[in-house]
Amino acid sequence: MNKPSVAVVGCGKVGSALALLLKERGYPVVAVASRSVQSARELARAVGCGACEQPWEATQKADLVFITTPDREIAPVSELIAREGGFRPGQVVAHTSGAHASRELHGVREAGAMAVSIHPLQSFADVAGAMENLPGSYFALEGDEAAMPVARQVVMDLKGNAFIIRAEDKPLYHAAACIASNYLVSLMHLATNLYGRFGLSQKQAFEALYPLVRGTINNIRRVGPVEALTGPVARGDVPTIAGHLPALDRVGSLESRLYRLVGLYTIQVAREKGSIDAGQARKLEEVFTAPANGRVLLKSGEVYFHE
């Protein structure tokens, strides 16, 4: 397949990384445009193309258009480009949002072009990190069937892996990605802050916890998330969990509630693993749903709660 000419509208982390990588893979990047004139000029210099003041001036030059603006701007930017005649028949127009379907590309299909969403299932902190992380990543494709050969070719040339999802599945798909990536960051923030309460700096806390996190990720990759589960919930260790809760209650109600909710979900994982039985699961549930700041008394293997 001949590699189509490319225009990028939105010169942030993802747009810049895509333009630079596609240029390396032999795609002619012919124009870029962005709300920030400075970022457009910098990217244009890097890929050796023109920086356009208006987005429709860039899209008119290309066979494959990437709209890599923030999610909330995809529809209005697409409408603007369509209104100014920036789309044409046979063109493939893609956005890179994980949350939105290809129908967010307003005016594309009406102009005879094809619409597709190409979402890299990856986290990007900066352009250099995006360029490093994109190869080997998975990409979710959704949109017009006629656009899929081009979309698949792009993913293959980026050394990625493609799978197709339905438009109605995009919200759930994106929510799962947020849990795996964004909420992992939040959990690490919580864990390092807790270590700070007994004297470690955030850097020291991260250095201490990172080998544990890395080992856990390696275990998940090796045996899957169910078999990789270890710890007190997996063992049905009620006294240990009961000892955690008062300490977390003293930290704050949000931290305590989060620990309890994740613990309740983890009981399901432990049951799926088969490491605890129904009785152990019930006792763990009782501990996790005990009133915050209450006293937990353990007696003869039974659990009682008192305010």
N, C-alpha and C positions, 0 to 999 in steps of 0.2 A: 504494500500500500504506500502510495506517495504521501509524504508528510505534509499536512496542510499548513498554510501560513497562519500565524497566531497573533491575536491581539489580546491584551490584558487590560481590563478596566478595574482599577483598584490595586494600587501598588503597595499594599501592606505586606505582612509576613508571608502569607500564603501565595498571593499574586506574584510577589517578587521571586519567591523560591521556585514557583512553577515556571516563570519566564526564564530564569537562569538555567534550570535543569533541562527544560525543553530545548533551549538554545544549544546546550551541550550535547543533546541527543539528536541534533541535526534538524530541528524544526526552525523554519524561518520566522523569527519574532519580528513582525513588521511595524507594530505600533503599540504604545502604552498610553494610558490616561489615568488620572487620579484626581481626587478632590484636592490633594496636596500637590501643587505644581512642582515643588522641590523633590518629593519622592518620585514623581513620574520622570523628572529629568535625570535623577540619579540612576534609576533602573534603565532608562533609555540608553544612557552612556554605557552601562554594564553589558547590555545585550546588543548594542550597536544599531539602534533603531530610532525613530522619531518619537518625541513626546508630544501628544496632542492636547490642546487646551480643552477640547470638548470630547466626551466619550464617543459620540457617534462618528466623529472624524477618525477615531482609531478603529472602530468596528467595521467601517466601510472598506477597510484595506485588507481584511482577513477572511479566511475560510473557516477558521475555528476561533471563537470568541470565548474568553473566560471572564465572567463577571465575578470578581473576588472582593466585592465590597462587604461591609458588615451586613448581617442577615436582614436587618430592618430596611436596608437601602436597596436590596436587590430589585424589588418590584418597582419602586419609583424610578430608579436608574434605567431599568429595562423599558419602562413606559416612555421615558424621555428619549432614549435611543430610537425606539420604534417611531415615535412622533416625528423625529427628525430624519427618518429614512435610513437609519443605521443598520438595519437588518435586511437581508435579501434571500430569495429562494435558494435552497441548497446549502446554505450556511448552517454550521452547527454552533449552537450557543449553549454554554455550560455555566452553571454556578457551582460553588464548592461548599454550600451549606449542608450540614448534617441534619438540621432540624426541618428544613423546608423541601418540598417536592419541586419538580421541574416546572410545575404550573406557576411558580412564583416569577418565572421569566415572562412577564406580561408583554404582549405584542409580538413575541417571537414567532409563534406559529401562525399568527394572522399575516405575517409578512412572508410566509412560505419557508421560513427557516425551521430547523429542528431544535428542540429543547431537551436538555439532559442535565441531571445533577451528577457531579462526580465528586464525592466526598472522601477525602483521605482520612482514614480512621487512625489519627495520629495527633499528637500534641505539639504545638509550635510556640516556643518562648521567644524566638527571634529568627531572622532570615537564615543565618548560618545553621541553627539547629533544625530548621525546617528542611533545608537542603540535605542535611545529614540523615534526618529521620524518614523522609519520604520513601527512598528506595527500601524495598522490603515490606512496606506497609500494605494493608488491605484498603481497597477503595470500594465504597458502595455506589453502584450505578442505578439510576432510576430515570425513566423518561422515554422518549420516542424510540421505537425499535430501530428506525432507520439511522439513528445517531449512534447506536451501540457499537458498530464496528470501529468508528473513530474513537469513541470513548475507551474501548478495550485496547486499541492500539496505543493510546496515550499512556494508559496504566502499564502496559507491557514495556513500553520504552522507558518509563520511570522505574522499571524493575520492581513493580508492585504486583499485587494480586487483586483481581476484580471479582465481585459478586453482585448480583442484581436483586434489588428489593422493590416492593410495591410502594406507591406513593402513600398509601394509608398506614404503612408500617414505619414511616420516617420518624414520627414522634417517639415511639417506643425504642427504635434503633438508637436515636440520639440520647434518650434518657439513659440507656444502658451504657453508652459511651461516657456520659457525664459521671456515672457512678464509678466506672473503671478508672477514669483519669482525674477529673476535677475533684471528686470526693476522696480519692486516694490522697491528693494534695492536702485536703482539709483534715483528713485523719492523721497525716504526718504532722501537720501543724498542731493538732490537738496533742498528739503523743509527745512531741518535743517540748511543748509548753508545760505538760505535766512533769517532765523531767526537770524543767527549770524550777519547779517548786521545791526541789531538794538540792538546788545549787548549781546545776549544770547550765552552761550557756546554750543557746539554741544550736550553735555550731557543734558543741560537744555532744549535745543530745542527738543531733542528726548523725554524727559520726558513730555514736554508740548503737543507734537503732538501725542504721543503714545495712550492716551485714545481715541482720535479722530479716529485714524487708527483702533484700536480694536473695537470701536463702529461701524465703517463702515463695517468691516469684519463681525461682528455679524449681521448687517442689511442685508448684502448680503446673508449670510447663511439662514437667516430667511425668506426673501421675494424675493431673487434673485437679480442679478445685475441691472436690469432695474428699478424695484420698489424701490431699495435702493438709486437711484440717487437723491441727493439733491444739493443745492447750486445755484449760479447765472445762470448757463446755464439751469438748470432744471426749473428755474423760468422765463427765458427769460429776465433776468435783464441786459440789454445792458449797462446802465451807470456804473454799478459795474465793468463789464468786461473792459469797456473803461478806467476805472481808474486804473486797474491792469497793462495795457500794457506799459504806459510810465515808470512806476517803474521797470518793468522787462527789458525794453529796456536799462535802465541805468545799470542794472546788467551785461548784456552781450547778444550778438546776439544768442548764442546757447540756453541759458535759455529762451529767448523770443520766439524763433522759436519752441522750445519744447512745451511751454505753449500753443502757438497758434495751433499747430498740434493736441495736445490732446484735446484742446477745440473744434476744428472742429469735431473730432470723437464723442465727448460728445454730440454735437448737435443731432447726429443720435440717441443716446441713449435716449435723452430727447423726441425726436419725437416718438420713439417707446413707451415710457412711456405715451405719450399723454399729457405731462405737458406744451408743447408749440405747437403753430400752425405753419403753413408754413410761415406766415409773420414774426413771431418772429424768426424762424429759419433763414430766409433770412437776417434779420438785424444782428443777431449774427455772421453769416458768413461774412458779410461785415466788422464787427469790427475785427474779427480774421484775416482777410486777408488784413487789412489796412497796408499801408507802415510802417515799423518799424521807430521809432523816428519821426513819423508825428504827427500832431495835430488832435485830434478827437473832432469835434463839434457836440453837440446834440441839435436839435431844433425841437420842435413840434412832438416829437416821431420819427423823421427821423434822419438818421445818415449820416454825410458828412465827408469826409476826405480831409485834405489839407497837402501838404508837408510843 
